[in-house]
Amino acid sequence: MTDHVILGKGQIGTTVAAILAERGARVRVLSRSGGKDAPGVEHVAVDARDAAALTAASAGADVIYNCANPAGYHQWAEEWPPMFAAILAAAKAHGASLVNTGNLYVYGPVAGPMTESTPLRSPGAKGRIRIRMWEDAMAAHEAGDLRFTEARGSDYFGPGALADAMLGERMVRPAMEGRTVDVFGDPDAPHTFTYIPDMARALVRLAGDDRAWGRPWHVPSAPPVSMREAVAALGRLAGAEPKVRRLPWWVLIQVVGAFKPAMRGMAETRHQWDGPYVMDSSAFTEAFGDEATGLDEALEATIAWWRRRLAAA
């Protein structure tokens, strides 16, 4: 039986664990704080920046899913290099395949839809960190030290997505309550959003198919919509009539960023919201047959999750 090790217990890692456990797989989730074991899922506390500790905690792994992420943008430069080096070392030590959760930062500002062949030309610090991770992993893959692939999604949303997601707490909750939703950037520019369960299913699919290795894959995502359209859809499905208000970037970067350092990092990615930001995921669907969850279905599940969360609070 394949031994699956998942790094990170956030929304994506937790969903990957649930999918695998439901299939009867052996699942181990590694995170800094650990967690409570569940049927089919073992939790282990480990600092992923410590290569020796991570290698020991992932002993026996056949597949490693990297779903971890530093807590905030302002920690990427300090935490990602040692963390990803430790992940590569652990995968090499065990002869494990590595499936990485990626994003679109590697491309930087582009004209037109992004595909897997779009050049990696990000001028920003976070994009360059992600490019280095990709290059280091692919060097190991090409050297025969491990098998590697990366699933890239656009802005994640869905059950469990909170303040760190643009289509998260700052948009979903006020929209479903019929309040004004504050947005940054062009509220009418088309934008690709990736549903968290679709991302998790893509990671599992890639881990189990020999065609996946040695290249990136864009996760099946619903057709792009503007933030105004997303807010309107949330309101329609929740039986509310929210409004959209555009705020200037300096409010987020200077005012909010004064007490939330991670928000200052949004300055580098504002191109994603100031104009069209569209990801083409057709290659994944053509290769594996998987399609994205429809936007209404995904938003309905998101609203239902929020209602349960608010009722419990």
Salt bridges, closest charged atoms under 4 A:
ASP3 OD2 - ARG28 NH2 2.89
ASP47 OD2 - ARG49 NH2 2.87
GLU79 OE1 - ARG32 NH2 3.40
GLU79 OE2 - ARG49 NH1 3.60
GLU116 OE2 - ARG215 NH2 3.69
ASP136 OD1 - ARG132 NE 2.98
GLU150 OE2 - ARG152 NE 2.69
ASP155 OD1 - HIS191 NE2 2.63
GLU177 OE2 - ARG173 NE 3.25
GLU177 OE1 - ARG179 NH2 2.80
ASP182 OD1 - ARG245 NE 2.60
ASP188 OD1 - ARG228 NE 2.65
ASP198 OD1 - ARG201 NH2 2.70
ASP209 OD2 - ARG211 NH2 2.79
ASP210 OD1 - ARG147 NH1 2.99
GLU268 OE1 - LYS126 NZ 2.99
ASP274 OD2 - ARG270 NE 2.93
ASP290 OD1 - ARG205 NH2 2.84
ASP296 OD1 - ARG236 NH2 3.11
